[in-house]
Amino acid sequence: MNISSFLPSVANVHGDKPAVSLGTKRLHTYRAFSDRVTGLAGALRGELRLSVGDRVGLAMTNTPQYLEILVACWHAGLCVVPMNSKLHPKEFSYILDHAGVKICFVTENLTEGVSESLGTVDGFKQVICVNDDEYETLIKHAPINKVDVSATDPAWIFYTSGTTGRPKGATLTHQTLLAMTLRYYADIDQPSPEDNYFHTAPMSHADGLYALPHLIKASHHIVPESGGFDVAEIFGLLETYKNATFMAAPTMLTRMTNHPKASEARSENIKTIYYGGAPMYLEDTKRAIATFGPCFVQIFGQGESPNTGTSLSKELHADYDNPKYEKRLSSVGLPRTGVEVRIVDEEDNEVPTGEIGEIVLKSDVVMAGYWNDPEATSRTIRNGWLHTGDVGFLDEDGFLTLKDRSKDMIISGGTNIYPREIEEVLLMDSRLEEVSVIGRPEADWGEEVVAFVVLREGASITTEELENLCLNNIARFKRPKEYFFVDQLPKSNYGKILKTELRKHFHLKNS
Ligand code: AMP
């Protein structure tokens, strides 16, 4: 089974439907898209001399060519290695080497950085810029038929962000991608040729993975001209396109809600916004629903179980009268169809309902293992269970609530404190735009709680007001001992708040 096998049917049945646009500019129909894919696949196996199973890198910002390269590689029996476009040349080099990439497609801005690896990385022989004429020549190559591969062959090596140590390559097979796609249809949405999928988040990540369920159903793919998440641009696209679906990392969603034009946005044209990847706070979710309607689905997953662990459906976002509504809205939802979720202690024993432990997952969406790293694989997948490194609990109805990643938990005087709980309380005051709580080393207690706060434009608040908010809502020992007012919080390339950076910054300031 080759995950690209949908191509003939979209080309034959939906050939005249738009496949890819850049902003409002139509680029290719599904017939043209299919021709480009089969031509490029021909070039990859022909003049570029790649063999079945070879790895092809993508170091590209969001661009229309992204999709045809992914599908062409699969059609040609190759495995893609999409990389975060914001990496440093040395980080690209590490991944190119580790994955044994032979050819890498780049957008113009990354040609130089990636080319540094030519001559230094063994077997890495060519960088192809998708903005050059050479690329269009490759597309015009004589087409080839789809290459038969085994369902268990690697299709996508997903490099983790590597916040601790070197990035690891989660190996996703054709079967993994199919299992992920079917879960999209089962738990999230039914895309159709009338749908418009906006690529608002990095295509090397969740956004690109969920291109698949939309390609298979011949939906229209819109790559915003900015190549990123620009709220005004998204509101502009909603003027043109109906039935829009897109991904928004929590910080992006909050930015959307807080945008001065939010109330005028054509939210009736939004079909689905899926969010995840980092905690979304209750107050922010409520504000987002009040602004854009219940078009939201929350997903919890990780590269090792791509986009698929649990989800909180649109219906549950709109279940306003349920007495458990807020509690559920603060959770990451229910296990996805056919995905087993358990909470275990340090000895891998399942803990009783309501108790906190490590979240482990089991399903056919879990990666085959880490590329070329059997030790990390056996540490992470034990007895068939993917150990996510995330901490949380299941309630009596089966909803999963995430606490923090174990490394973000604060231990003060031997008591575990979960920053998220304090962050939720502080965000009850709408003058706060963002907040992040970490532990500061302290001689007596081991660690003490401190908070970094970003205020909304033009807003002001006193430490005393924040202190009262905490005293009225949580135990005294959990309240921050100090507040730092900052203009912004450090974020990863995927919009996750980098607590490691906050801790570092903090350490420097006080050392
Ligand atoms: P990545 O592999 O880069 O997609 O990162 C996965 C990690 O992001 C997970 O292990 C969680 O720590 C975090 N994450 C994913 N989804 C959510 C969510 N819905 N809420 C909070 N954190 C999340």
Boltz pocket constraint, residues with backbone or C-beta under 6 A from the ligand:
constraints:
  - pocket:
      binder: B
      contacts: [[A, 160], [A, 161], [A, 275], [A, 276], [A, 277], [A, 278], [A, 279], [A, 280], [A, 298], [A, 299], [A, 300], [A, 301], [A, 302], [A, 303], [A, 304], [A, 332], [A, 388], [A, 390], [A, 402], [A, 405]]
      max_distance: 6.0
